[in-house]
Amino acid sequence: MDQKDIFKSSEGDAWFARNRDALRKIDFESDPLVKEFKNLFNSKLTAGHQKLNILEVGCGDGSRSAFMSETFNCNIYGIDPSPEAVESANSQGLIASVGTAEKLPYQDKKFDVLIFGFCLYLCDRKDLESIVSEASRVLKDNSWLLIMDFFSNEKYENTYSHHKNIKSFKMDYRKIFEIDHSYVCYSHKIIDHETHDFTDVKDNWISISLMRHIKK
């Protein structure tokens, strides 16, 4: 069974159950992904008058997306493999669907920003090409891609601590999108997973990458 199928059938809901209380306690004012989006929104996205469409892949219970929707007045959509998480996200006013990154249930060129927040590290490696293709399909020309995930200079594989049949993967996730030459990295920051400060402890590295999807 593929990892995405395990998450849709059981592990997605199990993850949500384990993390439900912690998600409610997150201070999204200091969330690194929200900070990066705020910088982007203030500097690049406010020129037009049309309300922006944002998609968060791996939206969980929708807490981050709900905060961003209220703070930045955007239309924010979410997708997650956990039916229970999606139900929670919809209860917060999001437009959320059950699904995974390699097959997005949205029309072409719908989104101004696509966010991957800690989900790529659990995706099946054979789906990475489809994930890039789907991201490119649903993003508008000259739009933005924002990735926050575990980081390593070299590809690294480990057994997922909560399920013996799932692998987790660390890498520089910019590289899977740079194969499609329509993506350009505008910023890339490596920080500590817990403190969000700089660290030399490689096991604690996460990265936040902002990429531009430029019309070919």
Order of alpha helices (4+ residues) and beta strands (2+ residues): alpha-alpha-alpha-beta-alpha-beta-alpha-beta-beta-alpha-beta-beta-beta-alpha-beta-beta
